[in-house]
Every structure is written in structure tokens, then in C-alpha cells.
């Protein structure tokens, strides 16, 4: 008989994960707005409604250095460890891999023995990342069956060099090297995900560091120079297979969310802005006649506004763009959540038929012009930006900071950090929870949230 037991937070299928106990705590990246005066931090949220400190920040782990720009962090291991191809089914969901997008440093955070008091146990310095992988600016981490995959938005040779994907060992956390064998036409990097049952990886595009680190470059945006494609890869041979070009008017192809059911070969990707009309859009990738295709299934229009209500970047357009900056898909593949950081909307779509989404819920919090209020607040700055969803699909958590330089461009009067929870009805519909509104981050701003035990965007599954 085997001596090891699978991690109790791993579930073979999304259906079983959706039946798991609710989250008790969460981790949130807290960004120092000026990235110079003090380090970023990782905060711990109490999410247990029975706790006397429910809905508050119960501890803060400060990073050792200023200037990291913490971004999209993830777990060292997840349900992919239960795939038949996994060489390490004994690993546990214990460590958080926390990249510094600006510093190119990686922090390994241990959440045991007390998940409310995490600690840094290892730091991978930028020089090692560059030497071993040839990349810089680590952005997103996903735990795969064989290793930790990390997207990098830049190369090791300057701010105009493109990025890609590299691997970390899921136990030692040592960099293993770049992932790609044949990159094909891919240069820009951003997010990536996969369909494990189809041996297929998808990646998306933002830009090189010179195009985002100091904010949006208006000339490059209007000249349609930001990313506007998805890329299809063979996950086993690590080779580029196909480019899906959405059209160069659709700038910044960012967050990818594949169907959780491994039998379903489709998924959704968000596009920040169209330079033709400032609209934002959601696209569906899918297999058709044995090949990968993509089509637009949701368009969200810009909203007219007086120029004096807008930041300088937008005054010439007299409109507020939705700015889709994050999306999330429930574990049952039924509801898609779309963050519109510009207008302040969080929109819920029923995507039971992925080719024909239906809007079934919307809540407005903040927004560049509207500054929509929460039941527990007055007018808000920022808008729903990062969105995380509980495994049972009943609770949505949103935070309001995007990226330090972009926060300043789009909200020049400054942001006050906040996290809100929205409740989901059994058949859809959204309502802000008046009893859950977290502020008081000591001047830092909340970005990504991870839920203890896993959430709707932490895991990939090999069984339906």
C-alpha cells in the first residue's frame, strides 16, 4: 500500500471541488503605490463568517525589498497533481509562488503550520531567473502536472525583449529553464492556460516591458502595437502550432479561462480595448473540424462622458472604456465573470451555451466617472479589477488595483484600496454583501486574491 496520501484540498474533478468546504481565509497581494518608499506585502483575509475577525485583514507579511510589484501569484501544487501523467502526486498545496513583476524576483511563501501567519522560506533572485531561463518580469504562475509554469513578460536583455514561459521545480523551487522549444511567431507574452486532455497550451499577449512599466504608451496603442493574438502550443512537444489573430484593433489580449471540464475544448479570453470605439470584448476559442478557431461572443461598449470628468489619457475620446482587466469562470462552466475596471462594472454572464452568452447579473462599484458606492461606503475609487470566485460558485471577491503606473494614469486622483464580496444567486444574479467590505491596507492597494484550499482559477483537472 502506498505511504502517501493525496492533499485533502485536491479534487480529481471540478464537480467534486465545487462540493468542498467553503474557504476560511484568503491571501491578497498588497502593492505600494510608488514602488519605492517601502516593500509590497502579502495580506491574509479572514473569510470565516463564524470568526470574530471575519472580513478583516488579520496579518501582513512584508516583502524584504521595495519595488517588487507583486502580481499574479499561485500555488506550488493543485489538482493537476492527480492527473495520470503527474510524476509527483505526493505534493501538497502549501507554498505560494509570489512573483515580483517589476523586480523579476520570486518569493516562496510557506502557509504552514499556521495559514494565518505565512512566512518567506526562499527567494529566487532576478539574476538566477535571467541566467537559467533567459527571461525577466515573471507575471503569472500555474501549477501543472509536472512542474510550476511561470509566464515572463520580458527577456533578460532589456525592456524591449519579448517574454515567454519558464518552469520551476515544484519542490525545490529552482528554475529549470525556458519551456518553449519552438516559439514560432510568438514575441509578446501575458497569460497562459491549457487543456490537459488535449495536450494543448494557450497563451495571450500584452507587450514588452517598455510598453507597460511606465503606463500605457498612447502612441503605441493608437498605432495598434500591443498584443492582439492568442497562441496555440503543443503541451508535450513545447512547440508553437497556431496563431489566432483577433485583428489589430483589439489591443491587449489578456486573461485566459479554459473550460474546467477536461472533455470541453473551449475557453474565454478578455480583450482590454478596441482602438476603433473603446469597447472591450470577450472571445471564445474552440475546436471546429479538428482545428482551433476563435470568435467574438461579447462586446461591451464605452460610455460617453464629459472630457473634464476623464483623466488626461482619455479626454480626447469623451468616453469611458470598460477596460476588461480580469475574467473568471465558475467550476461548473456555467457563469463567466467580467471585470470592467474603467466603468466599474462586474458583469455575470450565463455561458451554458458558450457561443451565446447571456448577461444575468451586474454590480457597479467605483469607475472612472461613476464612482459607484458600496452599501458600506460612499463613492469608490477604482473599480472591480481582480476577481476570484469560491469553488462552490456562491461568493465573488473583487479588488481594485491593476498596476501601479496604470492606476496613476486612469485614476490620477489616487486610489483607496478596497475588497468587496458579492453573493451569487442559485440561478445567477449578483448582490454586494453589505457586511463585507475590507479597507485599511495601510496605504497599500489590493491586487490578486487566492483562497485557502483553492478557488475557481487555481486548479486544472484531468477528470470530469
C-alpha positions, 0 to 999 in steps of 0.5 A: 500500500502506498505511504502517501496520501493525496492533499485533502484540498485536491479534487480529481474533478471540478464537480467534486471541488465545487462540493468542498468546504467553503474557504476560511481565509484568503491571501491578497497581494498588497502593492505600494503605490510608488514602488519605492518608499517601502516593500509590497506585502502579502495580506491574509483575509479572514473569510470565516463568517463564524470568526470574530475577525471575519472580513478583516485583514488579520496579518501582513507579511512584508516583502524584504525589498521595495519595488517588487510589484507583486502580481499574479501569484499561485500555488506550488501544487493543485489538482493537476497533481492527480492527473495520470501523467503527474510524476509527483502526486505526493505534493501538497498545496502549501507554498505560494509562488509570489512573483515580483513583476517589476523586480523579476524576483520570486518569493516562496511563501510557506502557509504552514503550520499556521495559514494565518501567519505565512512566512518567506522560506526562499527567494529566487533572485532576478539574476538566477531567473535571467541566467537559467531561463533567459527571461525577466518580469515573471507575471503569472504562475500555474501549477501543472502536472509536472512542474510550476509554469511561470509566464515572463513578460520580458527577456533578460536583455532589456525592456524591449525583449519579448517574454515567454514561459519558464518552469520551476521545480515544484519542490525545490523551487529552482528554475529549470529553464525556458519551456518553449522549444519552438516559439514560432511567431510568438514575441509578446507574452501575458497569460497562459492556460491549457487543456490537459486532455488535449495536450494543448497550451494557450497563451495571450499577449500584452507587450514588452516591458517598455510598453507597460512599466511606465503606463500605457504608451498612447502612441503605441496603442493608437498605432495598434502595437500591443498584443492582439493574438492568442497562441496555440502550443503543443503541451508535450512537444513545447512547440508553437502550432497556431496563431489566432489573430483577433485583428489589430484593433483589439489591443491587449489580449489578456486573461485566459479561462479554459473550460474546467471540464477536461472533455470541453475544448473551449475557453474565454479570453478578455480583450482590454480595448478596441482602438476603433470605439473603446469597447472591450470584448470577450472571445471564445476559442474552440475546436471546429473540424479538428482545428482551433478557431476563435470568435467574438461572443461579447462586446461591451461598449464605452460610455460617453462622458464629459472630457473634464470628468476623464483623466488626461489619457482619455479626454480626447475620446469623451468616453469611458472604456470598460477596460476588461482587466480580469475574467473568471469562470465558475467550476461548473462552466456555467457563469463567466465573470467580467471585470470592467475596471474603467466603468466599474462594472462586474458583469455575470454572464450565463455561458451554458451555451458558450457561443451565446452568452447571456448577461444575468447579473451586474454590480457597479462599484467605483469607475472612472466617472461613476464612482459607484458606492458600496452599501458600506461606503460612499463613492469608490475609487477604482473599480472591480479589477481582480476577481476570484470566485469560491469553488462552490460558485456562491461568493465573488471577491473583487479588488481594485488595483491593476498596476501601479503606473496604470492606476496613476494614469486612469485614476490620477486622483489616487486610489483607496484600496478596497475588497468587496464580496458579492453573493451569487444567486442559485440561478445567477444574479449578483448582490454586494454583501453589505457586511463585507467590505475590507479597507485599511491596507495601510496605504497599500492597494489590493491586487490578486486574491487566492483562497485557502484550499483553492478557488475557481482559477487555481486548479486544472483537472484531468477528470470530469 
